[in-house]
Amino acid sequence: MSIVKIENVRVLDPIKKTDSVETVYIENGKIVAASDAVTETVNGQGKWLMPTMVDLCARLREPGQQQHGTLKSEGKAARDNGILHVITPPDSKPIVQDNGALIHGLVEKAMSDGGIYLHVIGAQTQGLNGKQPANMAGLKKGGCTAVSNAYAPFENDDVVIRTLEYAAGLDMTVVFYPEEPQIAKDGCVHEGFVASRQGLPMIPAIAETIAIAKYLLMVEMTGVKAHFGLISAGASVELIKIAKDKGLAVTADVAMHQLHLTDQLIDGFNSLAHVRPPLRAEKDKALLRQGVKDGVIDSICTHHEPLSSSAKLAPFAETLPGMTAFDTYVPFGVQLVNEGVFEPLEWVEKVTLAPAKVANMLDRWTQESGWILVDPELEWTVSKESIISQGKNTPLINQKVRGKVIQTFIA
């Protein structure tokens, strides 16, 4: 095997909690002792060496939506951008995440086609119909450690409670993407001045906070482990904090774009800013950043959702929500560091060690991770040509950003 020597690189190691400039040797994706059998020497001056990342929420579009992305195209985009472990929600079209045997095949295909470790969240109800619990025991045998109903509504709260009790008995985590459907209805943007001026149907922040409050009461009653994904409202941070202070087994994540972008971007009916949950106000962004900083929100995910160009061409409310995010994940992280929100090691922990813990895969991540070399000063333009993902749907198109993965060291 080849041994790469990286000289004078800033090593950001969240497991050892060390941030130091040193010379390292990497073989087969692992840091090894100094060796004379070096096959390549890399100048690491000014660069960061960090572990490969874990993404708690990304839709890769296969099976069923290959016009937007495939396991091959999105796997390559994830891997080349330093993300080796990808967790995907159970709402593909068609839905296969209620069948443990099909999930196993999907995981194998993600590795053979895209070179990534795919982790599938199982369906909480059969076919996400919100009526009958899925065969969670079978899903666990198929490798799922968590279940979710994604954004599909439940028929009633009794169904929710029964599924939580079922999951608790199997020691499985339930993942909520909190949104009260009766309040969100057919909304597509944050309830605020910009949406009102444009006459767009709105999703108020209370649609999220009411759902969180209700589910937290159920979590407390059933004792199930729960994760709240894609938090978007600043007020949600306080609810998660209260739950953690009470000792509930609760974790949370936020999409990287929610820490940077706001509803101002929808001005002019910019459908590239159409995401779900919606981009919210500047105050929400500030509270979310503080929530991550304080550890109330455990980790940051990409919320990668590649879409074909035609998916964004209809009138705003009729376009599909989603933003391609693998390619801008590191630049956004570097921006958080440059703006003083995090020290470099703090940011690295939020996208590596923390999500691995949330996903109950710390030991596996430690064994199946590699290292990536990041140039935090490299300036580049986000364009349809520079984006590796099949989806080019981002409001950052034609903007200059700073920070990029320039080399990966993976077994």
Disulfide bonds with the S-S distance in Angstrom:
none
